Amino acid sequence: MNDIDSRIADTILAKLHERDPALGPEDLARPVDDFDFDSLDLVELHQRLESALQVRGDLTETAGFLFLDEFSTYFRKLAGRE
């Protein structure tokens, strides 16, 4: 796992651990609905990823993501790794 992937995974896992500290890397591809995130949680996740990667994303795009790995793919592209 490269640095960008690690930062993305660590950022998403930090948010997941607020819900359940037992969640792990195997949960990074699960549906967003599995975690009962509301719109504010999704905005916060988006902002944390922007900050971790020093990029700017589009909230209207990420608001429609159904799976956590969609965040990974989107922010990896923004960081120039895909």
Rosetta constraint file for C-alpha pairs under 8 A:
AtomPair CA 1 CA 5 HARMONIC 5.91 0.50
AtomPair CA 1 CA 6 HARMONIC 6.20 0.50
AtomPair CA 2 CA 6 HARMONIC 6.12 0.50
AtomPair CA 3 CA 7 HARMONIC 6.15 0.50
AtomPair CA 4 CA 8 HARMONIC 6.19 0.50
AtomPair CA 4 CA 53 HARMONIC 7.34 0.50
AtomPair CA 4 CA 76 HARMONIC 6.89 0.50
AtomPair CA 4 CA 79 HARMONIC 7.44 0.50
AtomPair CA 4 CA 81 HARMONIC 7.57 0.50
AtomPair CA 5 CA 9 HARMONIC 6.08 0.50
AtomPair CA 5 CA 72 HARMONIC 7.67 0.50
AtomPair CA 5 CA 76 HARMONIC 7.14 0.50
AtomPair CA 6 CA 10 HARMONIC 5.92 0.50
AtomPair CA 7 CA 11 HARMONIC 5.99 0.50
AtomPair CA 7 CA 52 HARMONIC 6.60 0.50
AtomPair CA 7 CA 53 HARMONIC 7.38 0.50
AtomPair CA 8 CA 12 HARMONIC 6.23 0.50
AtomPair CA 8 CA 49 HARMONIC 6.57 0.50
AtomPair CA 8 CA 52 HARMONIC 7.53 0.50
AtomPair CA 8 CA 53 HARMONIC 7.84 0.50
AtomPair CA 8 CA 72 HARMONIC 6.22 0.50
AtomPair CA 8 CA 75 HARMONIC 7.62 0.50
AtomPair CA 8 CA 76 HARMONIC 7.81 0.50
AtomPair CA 9 CA 13 HARMONIC 5.96 0.50
AtomPair CA 9 CA 25 HARMONIC 7.39 0.50
AtomPair CA 9 CA 28 HARMONIC 7.45 0.50
AtomPair CA 9 CA 72 HARMONIC 7.51 0.50
AtomPair CA 10 CA 14 HARMONIC 6.04 0.50
AtomPair CA 11 CA 15 HARMONIC 6.57 0.50
AtomPair CA 11 CA 45 HARMONIC 7.86 0.50
AtomPair CA 11 CA 48 HARMONIC 6.75 0.50
AtomPair CA 11 CA 49 HARMONIC 6.39 0.50
AtomPair CA 11 CA 52 HARMONIC 7.27 0.50
AtomPair CA 12 CA 16 HARMONIC 6.28 0.50
AtomPair CA 12 CA 28 HARMONIC 7.50 0.50
AtomPair CA 12 CA 45 HARMONIC 6.96 0.50
AtomPair CA 12 CA 49 HARMONIC 7.77 0.50
AtomPair CA 13 CA 17 HARMONIC 5.97 0.50
AtomPair CA 13 CA 23 HARMONIC 7.55 0.50
AtomPair CA 13 CA 24 HARMONIC 6.85 0.50
AtomPair CA 13 CA 25 HARMONIC 7.22 0.50
AtomPair CA 13 CA 28 HARMONIC 7.52 0.50
AtomPair CA 14 CA 18 HARMONIC 6.73 0.50
AtomPair CA 15 CA 19 HARMONIC 7.37 0.50
AtomPair CA 15 CA 45 HARMONIC 6.83 0.50
AtomPair CA 16 CA 20 HARMONIC 6.30 0.50
AtomPair CA 16 CA 21 HARMONIC 7.31 0.50
AtomPair CA 16 CA 23 HARMONIC 6.68 0.50
AtomPair CA 16 CA 35 HARMONIC 7.72 0.50
AtomPair CA 17 CA 21 HARMONIC 4.18 0.50
AtomPair CA 17 CA 22 HARMONIC 7.05 0.50
AtomPair CA 17 CA 23 HARMONIC 6.34 0.50
AtomPair CA 19 CA 35 HARMONIC 7.33 0.50
AtomPair CA 23 CA 27 HARMONIC 6.37 0.50
AtomPair CA 24 CA 28 HARMONIC 7.45 0.50
AtomPair CA 28 CA 68 HARMONIC 5.69 0.50
AtomPair CA 28 CA 69 HARMONIC 6.01 0.50
AtomPair CA 29 CA 67 HARMONIC 6.19 0.50
AtomPair CA 29 CA 68 HARMONIC 5.36 0.50
AtomPair CA 29 CA 69 HARMONIC 4.82 0.50
AtomPair CA 30 CA 34 HARMONIC 6.96 0.50
AtomPair CA 30 CA 67 HARMONIC 5.71 0.50
AtomPair CA 30 CA 68 HARMONIC 5.99 0.50
AtomPair CA 30 CA 69 HARMONIC 7.46 0.50
AtomPair CA 31 CA 35 HARMONIC 7.79 0.50
AtomPair CA 31 CA 66 HARMONIC 5.63 0.50
AtomPair CA 31 CA 67 HARMONIC 4.11 0.50
AtomPair CA 31 CA 68 HARMONIC 6.12 0.50
AtomPair CA 32 CA 36 HARMONIC 7.19 0.50
AtomPair CA 32 CA 37 HARMONIC 6.74 0.50
AtomPair CA 32 CA 65 HARMONIC 7.69 0.50
AtomPair CA 32 CA 66 HARMONIC 5.54 0.50
AtomPair CA 32 CA 67 HARMONIC 5.11 0.50
AtomPair CA 32 CA 68 HARMONIC 5.80 0.50
AtomPair CA 33 CA 37 HARMONIC 6.54 0.50
AtomPair CA 33 CA 66 HARMONIC 7.33 0.50
AtomPair CA 37 CA 41 HARMONIC 5.45 0.50
AtomPair CA 37 CA 42 HARMONIC 6.62 0.50
AtomPair CA 38 CA 42 HARMONIC 6.53 0.50
AtomPair CA 39 CA 43 HARMONIC 6.25 0.50
AtomPair CA 39 CA 63 HARMONIC 7.54 0.50
AtomPair CA 40 CA 44 HARMONIC 6.10 0.50
AtomPair CA 41 CA 45 HARMONIC 6.15 0.50
AtomPair CA 42 CA 46 HARMONIC 6.12 0.50
AtomPair CA 42 CA 62 HARMONIC 7.95 0.50
AtomPair CA 42 CA 63 HARMONIC 6.85 0.50
AtomPair CA 43 CA 47 HARMONIC 6.16 0.50
AtomPair CA 43 CA 59 HARMONIC 7.13 0.50
AtomPair CA 43 CA 63 HARMONIC 7.65 0.50
AtomPair CA 44 CA 48 HARMONIC 6.07 0.50
AtomPair CA 45 CA 49 HARMONIC 6.21 0.50
AtomPair CA 46 CA 50 HARMONIC 6.24 0.50
AtomPair CA 46 CA 57 HARMONIC 7.62 0.50
AtomPair CA 46 CA 59 HARMONIC 7.22 0.50
AtomPair CA 46 CA 62 HARMONIC 7.29 0.50
AtomPair CA 46 CA 71 HARMONIC 7.95 0.50
AtomPair CA 47 CA 51 HARMONIC 6.13 0.50
AtomPair CA 48 CA 52 HARMONIC 6.06 0.50
AtomPair CA 49 CA 53 HARMONIC 6.09 0.50
AtomPair CA 49 CA 75 HARMONIC 7.23 0.50
AtomPair CA 50 CA 54 HARMONIC 5.48 0.50
AtomPair CA 50 CA 55 HARMONIC 4.98 0.50
AtomPair CA 50 CA 56 HARMONIC 5.69 0.50
AtomPair CA 50 CA 57 HARMONIC 6.74 0.50
AtomPair CA 50 CA 75 HARMONIC 7.82 0.50
AtomPair CA 51 CA 55 HARMONIC 6.92 0.50
AtomPair CA 53 CA 75 HARMONIC 7.96 0.50
AtomPair CA 53 CA 79 HARMONIC 6.60 0.50
AtomPair CA 55 CA 78 HARMONIC 6.56 0.50
AtomPair CA 55 CA 79 HARMONIC 6.60 0.50
AtomPair CA 56 CA 78 HARMONIC 7.62 0.50
AtomPair CA 57 CA 75 HARMONIC 7.55 0.50
AtomPair CA 57 CA 78 HARMONIC 7.31 0.50
AtomPair CA 58 CA 62 HARMONIC 6.67 0.50
AtomPair CA 59 CA 63 HARMONIC 5.83 0.50
AtomPair CA 60 CA 64 HARMONIC 7.14 0.50
AtomPair CA 61 CA 65 HARMONIC 7.32 0.50
AtomPair CA 62 CA 71 HARMONIC 6.89 0.50
AtomPair CA 65 CA 70 HARMONIC 6.14 0.50
AtomPair CA 65 CA 71 HARMONIC 7.21 0.50
AtomPair CA 66 CA 70 HARMONIC 7.40 0.50
AtomPair CA 67 CA 71 HARMONIC 7.52 0.50
AtomPair CA 68 CA 72 HARMONIC 6.92 0.50
AtomPair CA 69 CA 73 HARMONIC 6.24 0.50
AtomPair CA 70 CA 74 HARMONIC 6.05 0.50
AtomPair CA 71 CA 75 HARMONIC 6.02 0.50
AtomPair CA 72 CA 76 HARMONIC 5.89 0.50
AtomPair CA 73 CA 77 HARMONIC 6.30 0.50
AtomPair CA 74 CA 78 HARMONIC 6.44 0.50
AtomPair CA 75 CA 79 HARMONIC 6.12 0.50
AtomPair CA 76 CA 80 HARMONIC 6.40 0.50
AtomPair CA 76 CA 81 HARMONIC 5.34 0.50
AtomPair CA 76 CA 82 HARMONIC 6.20 0.50
AtomPair CA 77 CA 81 HARMONIC 5.53 0.50
AtomPair CA 77 CA 82 HARMONIC 4.88 0.50
